[in-house]
Amino acid sequence: MLDSVSLLSLLLIGFLGGGHCVGMCGGLASAFALQLPPHIGRIKLIVLLNLGRISSYVLIGVLLGAVGQVGVSLDQTRSLQYGLFVAANVLLLLLGLYLAGLSAWITRIEGIGKPVWRRLQPLLNRLLPIQSVPACVGVGMLWGWLPCGLVYSASLYALSSGSAWQGGLSMAAFGLGTLPNLLAMGLFASRLKGWLQRRSVRLVAGLSVALWALWQLYRLLSGGLH
């Protein structure tokens, strides 16, 4: 079910979710940037942080894609993939409404990943403050497991893809979409945060995400996805 349109949608989901990224990860991105050691280039380490984060997204995609592949082979039909695709876009619709300031339902779903994050947070604390390039990459990889409705929605796309490599590819596309906003947060935190938190910007981005989810559901119902 993964095609070029789906990859583009995941890229745009990551980008348009910039307001959510600021709320969920902006504080972390700014804190990490302030803790970077002066003897290592700031831009280099900010890039490495985000590459570590995206590598975790890809790992999540590979694992979920492999699980989806097993499920599809056992089911012998595509009904499981379609169900997961619908769930991913319903979750994306809720996220879009949250970004637009119209609903807070998605925040309840984000609590699902908190038990995993509680186990990973002590590992993150051991690597802070960042003192080396390997520690920077490690912090970024742990950052990728932070509970986030945006990541959950993309993860369901990966699960519905039906293969490990397609799952990894879908999460890579999503991660690249988030990259511009979070790179900018590390470099221009205060200026970017103020712009992304504007009511008009959040409304446009949120409604764009919600409409994209509705369009994907329409494609499925109209037979545009095979």
C-alpha positions in Angstrom: 0.0 0.0 0.0 3.0 2.3 0.1 3.4 4.4 -3.0 4.9 7.7 -3.9 1.8 9.6 -2.8 2.0 7.9 0.7 5.7 8.8 1.0 4.9 12.4 0.0 2.1 12.5 2.5 4.4 11.2 5.3 7.0 13.9 4.4 4.3 16.6 4.5 2.8 15.2 7.7 6.2 15.6 9.4 6.6 19.1 8.0 3.1 20.4 8.7 3.2 19.0 12.2 5.9 21.6 13.0 3.6 23.2 15.6 3.2 19.9 17.4 7.0 19.3 17.2 7.6 22.7 18.9 5.2 21.8 21.7 6.5 18.2 22.2 10.2 18.5 21.3 11.0 22.2 21.1 12.0 22.4 24.8 14.2 19.3 24.4 15.8 20.6 21.1 16.6 23.9 22.7 18.0 22.2 25.9 20.2 19.9 23.9 21.5 22.8 21.8 22.4 24.8 24.9 24.2 21.8 26.4 26.4 21.1 23.4 30.2 21.3 24.3 32.0 24.3 22.9 34.8 22.3 21.4 32.5 20.6 18.9 30.7 22.5 16.2 27.2 23.4 17.2 25.6 22.9 13.8 27.3 19.5 13.4 26.0 18.2 16.7 22.5 19.5 16.1 22.4 17.7 12.8 23.8 14.5 14.5 21.0 14.8 17.2 18.4 14.8 14.5 20.0 12.0 12.5 20.0 9.9 15.6 16.3 10.7 16.1 15.4 9.8 12.5 17.4 6.5 12.8 15.2 5.5 15.7 12.1 6.3 13.5 13.5 4.1 10.8 14.1 1.3 13.3 10.6 1.6 14.6 9.3 1.5 11.0 11.4 -1.6 10.2 10.1 -3.4 13.3 6.5 -2.5 12.7 6.7 -3.2 9.0 8.0 -6.7 9.8 5.2 -7.3 12.3 2.7 -6.1 9.7 4.3 -8.5 7.1 3.7 -11.4 9.4 0.2 -10.4 10.1 -0.6 -10.0 6.4 0.9 -13.4 5.6 -1.2 -15.1 8.3 -4.3 -13.3 7.3 -3.8 -14.0 3.6 -5.9 -10.9 2.8 -5.3 -7.1 2.7 -8.0 -6.4 5.2 -5.5 -6.0 8.0 -3.5 -3.5 6.0 -6.6 -1.5 5.1 -7.7 -1.5 8.8 -4.3 -0.2 9.9 -4.3 2.4 7.1 -7.7 3.7 8.2 -6.6 3.8 11.9 -3.4 5.8 10.9 -5.5 8.4 9.1 -8.1 8.7 11.8 -5.2 9.3 14.2 -3.8 11.8 11.8 -7.2 13.5 11.5 -7.3 13.9 15.3 -3.8 15.2 15.3 -4.7 17.8 12.7 -7.6 19.0 14.8 -5.3 19.2 17.8 -2.8 21.3 15.8 -5.6 23.6 14.7 -6.7 24.0 18.3 -10.1 22.3 17.7 -9.7 19.1 19.7 -7.4 17.6 22.4 -8.3 13.9 22.0 -4.8 13.1 20.6 -3.2 13.9 23.9 -5.0 11.0 25.5 -3.5 8.6 22.9 0.1 10.0 23.4 0.0 8.5 27.0 0.3 5.0 25.5 4.1 5.3 25.0 4.8 6.8 28.5 5.8 3.4 30.1 8.5 2.9 27.4 9.7 6.4 27.8 10.0 6.1 31.6 12.4 3.2 31.0 14.5 5.0 28.4 14.7 8.4 30.3 17.4 7.2 32.8 19.6 6.2 29.8 19.1 9.7 28.4 20.0 11.3 31.7 23.3 9.4 31.8 24.3 10.9 28.4 23.6 14.5 29.5 25.2 16.9 29.4 26.5 16.0 25.9 30.2 15.7 25.9 31.0 13.8 22.7 29.8 13.0 19.2 28.8 9.4 20.1 26.8 10.7 23.1 25.1 13.2 20.8 24.0 10.4 18.4 22.8 8.3 21.4 20.8 11.2 22.8 19.2 11.7 19.4 18.3 8.0 19.1 16.6 8.0 22.6 14.8 11.2 21.7 13.2 9.3 18.8 11.2 7.2 21.3 9.5 10.2 23.0 5.7 9.6 23.1 4.2 11.6 20.2 0.9 11.4 18.4 2.6 12.5 15.2 5.0 9.6 15.4 2.2 7.2 16.3 0.3 8.1 13.2 3.3 7.6 11.0 4.0 4.3 12.8 0.6 3.0 11.8 1.4 3.8 8.2 4.6 1.7 8.7 2.6 -1.1 10.3 0.1 -1.1 7.4 2.9 -1.1 4.8 3.2 -4.9 5.0 7.0 -5.2 4.8 10.1 -4.3 6.9 11.8 -2.2 4.2 8.7 -0.3 3.3 8.0 0.4 7.0 11.5 1.8 7.4 11.2 3.8 4.2 7.9 5.3 5.4 9.4 6.4 8.7 12.4 7.8 7.0 10.1 10.0 4.8 8.3 11.1 7.9 11.5 11.8 9.8 12.9 13.9 6.9 9.7 15.9 7.0 10.2 16.8 10.6 13.9 17.7 10.0 13.6 21.4 8.9 11.5 22.4 11.9 13.6 20.7 14.5 16.9 21.8 12.9 15.6 25.3 13.0 14.5 24.8 16.6 18.1 24.0 17.6 19.4 27.1 15.8 16.7 29.7 16.1 14.6 28.4 19.0 12.9 31.6 20.3 12.2 33.2 16.9 10.8 30.0 15.3 8.7 29.0 18.4 6.9 32.3 18.4 6.0 32.0 14.7 4.9 28.4 14.8 2.7 29.0 17.9 0.7 31.8 16.1 -3.0 30.9 16.0 -3.2 31.5 12.2 -0.2 29.3 11.5 -1.5 26.4 13.7 -4.9 26.6 12.2 -3.6 26.4 8.6 -1.1 23.6 9.4 -3.7 21.6 11.5 -6.5 21.9 8.9 -4.0 20.9 6.2 -3.0 17.7 8.1 -6.7 16.9 8.8 -7.7 17.4 5.1 -4.8 15.3 4.0 -6.0 12.5 6.3 -9.6 12.8 4.9 -8.2 12.7 1.3 -6.2 9.5 2.1 -9.4 7.9 3.4 -11.3 9.0 0.3 -8.6 7.5 -1.9 -9.0 4.2 -0.1 -12.8 4.2 -0.3 -12.8 5.2 -3.9 -10.4 2.5 -4.9 -7.4 4.7 -5.5 -5.2 2.6 -3.2 -4.3 -0.9 -4.3 
